[in-house]
Amino acid sequence: MRKVLTAFFSMIILLAFSSGNVFAANEEDTTVAENIIESAEKYIGTPYGGEFDCSGYVYKVFSENGIELPRSSSSQYKHGESVEKENLQKGDLVFFNTSGSGISHVGIYIGDNKFIHSASSIGVSISKLNDPYYWSKRYVGAAKVL
């Protein structure tokens, strides 16, 4: 009888969590992240500069999706909730030290160990986060802003 009651209450708890809106935020975040990536990708090939420096590009893409961010990469880093590299999800911001003095570059994680960003050398492009020659050595951290 005890096993039956335990199973019964376990089932009720499971149903309570799975039938409510517990998972709605995750689905909504995924949709927003996909929209952000779609917005970001339409700028691939845009030259670096002006509103298309790294943080300006991120600012513009998120703004197009109704999300306000600070304008500078260092402020964007402080704006979000810290995320461990192994827990990155699409739409998270990834930050780098490319100048030798703190946060100086930002991009948008797009999944599969890649991020989209505006690089001074080639403009808006996609790079590998774990590129052993450049980006992995300069990676500082990530932030969730969604």
N, C-alpha and C positions, 0 to 999 in steps of 0.2 A: 504494500500500500504506500509506503514511504517513497519508493522509487517512482511510482505512478504520479504521486503528488509533485515530486521534484521535477519530473518530466513535464507535467502539466504547467507548472508555474514558469519553467524555463521557456516553454512554448509561448506563453502569454507575454513574457518580457520580450522575446524575440519579435513577436508580432507587433507589439507596441512601438518598438524602435523602427522596424522596417516599414510600417504602414503610415507613419507620420511624416513630418517634413524634415526629419533628421538628415536625409540625404539630399534634400533640395539645394542646400547651399553649395555642395560639391558640384552638382550638375550645373548650377548657375555660374559658379566660378570657372568651370570648364568651358562653357559657352562664351563667357567674357574673354577668357584667355585665347580661345580660337579666333574671336573677333579682333583682338589686339594683334595677334600674329598675322592675320589677313591684312589688317591695316598696315602693319610694319613691312610686309613683303611687297606691297605696291610701290614702295620707295626704293627697292633694290636698284642700284646703279646711280642713284642721286649723288652728285658730288658732295664732299664734305665742305662745311662752312656755313656761316650765318646761323639760321635756325636749324641747320643740319649738322651742327657739331654733335657729339655723342649724346649729351644730356638734352639738347634742344630737340633732337630727333625722338628720343624716348618721351620727352614732355609732349611733343606734338601727337605722337601715336596714341598715348594714353588719353590725352585731351579729346581726340576724335572719338573716343569711346566713353566719354563722360567721366573720366577719372582725373582728378586734379593732383598734380605732383609739383614739388618745388622745381626750379629751373636748373640748378647745378647738380652735378653728379654726387658731390659730397653731401648735399642736402637730401637728395633722393635716397642715399644710403641710410641716412638717419631717419627718414620718413617711414620706412617699412619695418616689418617684423623680421628679424634675422632668421635665415634658413640655412641649414647645413647643406653642403654641396651634394651629399648623397640623397637628400630629400627635395631637390629642385623639382619644380613643376612648371609646366608651360605658363608663361606670363610673368614669372618671377624675374626680378632684376638681378643682373650679375655685375659685380664691380671689380675694377682692376686698378693697380698702381702702375701707370705707364711712365710717370714723370720722376719717380723716386721720392715723392713727397705726399704720400697719402692717396686717397681716392682721386683718380683723375680720368677714369673712363667707365662707361656704363653701357650695358646692352640688355636685350630681352631674351630670356631663355625660351627656346622654341621646341625643346625636347631632343631626344637622341643625342645628348651631349653637345648640342649646338646652340649658338646664340646669334641674334641679328643685331647689328650695331652700325654706327656711322664711324668708320675709321678714317683718320686724317690722310692715309695713303691711297685709299681706294673708294671712299664714300660708303654708302649703305651696302652692306654685304653680310653674308653668313660665314661664321668661323666656328672652328671646333674649340670647345671649352678646354679640352685637355691637350691642345696643341703643345707638344713638348718644347718647341723652339721659341714660342713667344707667350701665348695667353696663359698657359698653366703656371708659368713662372711668376706671372704678375697678378694672378687671381687673389683677391682679398676676401671676398665674401658675397653673400646674396641676401636679398630682401624680398619678402612677399608684400605686395601692395594691394592685391585684390581682396 
